[in-house]
């Protein structure tokens, strides 16, 4: 008589719950990560915007408020 091998089913391996994710539950976080990664490591030719100095003042005000 051959020896029995014990195989665990997929539901037993996950604690009795069968979890199946839709394709977009995996694709969207990957897409978001890749997009942010490309923005961070983007081209080095980015220039500071000098058109509107009020944006800089606004960001400085936020920084002063948060550092208190």
C-alpha positions in Angstrom: 0.0 0.0 0.0 1.5 3.4 -1.0 2.1 6.0 1.7 -0.4 8.7 1.9 0.8 12.2 1.4 -0.9 15.0 3.1 -1.7 17.9 0.9 -3.3 21.0 2.2 -6.0 22.6 0.2 -5.9 26.3 -0.6 -8.7 27.1 1.8 -6.9 25.2 4.6 -3.6 27.0 4.0 -5.4 30.4 4.5 -7.2 29.5 7.6 -10.4 28.2 6.0 -11.0 31.4 4.0 -10.7 31.4 0.2 -9.4 34.8 -0.7 -9.5 35.8 -4.4 -8.6 39.3 -5.4 -9.9 40.9 -8.6 -7.2 41.9 -11.1 -7.5 45.6 -10.4 -6.8 45.0 -6.7 -3.3 44.1 -7.6 -2.9 46.2 -10.7 -3.9 49.6 -9.2 -1.4 49.6 -6.3 1.4 48.5 -8.8 0.4 51.2 -11.2 0.4 53.8 -8.4 3.8 52.7 -7.1 5.3 52.8 -10.6 3.8 56.2 -11.3 5.2 57.7 -8.0 8.5 56.0 -8.6 8.8 57.5 -12.1 7.9 61.0 -10.7 10.6 60.7 -8.0 13.3 59.5 -10.3 12.2 61.7 -13.3 14.5 63.7 -15.5 16.9 66.1 -13.8 15.8 69.0 -15.9 13.0 70.1 -13.7 13.1 73.8 -13.0 11.6 75.8 -10.2 8.4 77.6 -11.1 8.9 81.3 -10.7 5.6 82.5 -12.1 3.6 82.7 -8.9 5.5 83.7 -5.7 2.3 83.4 -3.6 2.6 79.6 -3.7 6.0 79.7 -2.1 4.8 82.1 0.6 1.8 79.8 1.2 4.1 76.7 1.6 6.4 78.7 3.9 3.4 79.6 6.1 2.4 76.0 6.3 5.9 75.0 7.3 6.1 77.7 10.0 2.7 76.6 11.3 3.6 72.9 11.5 7.0 73.6 13.1 5.4 75.3 16.1 
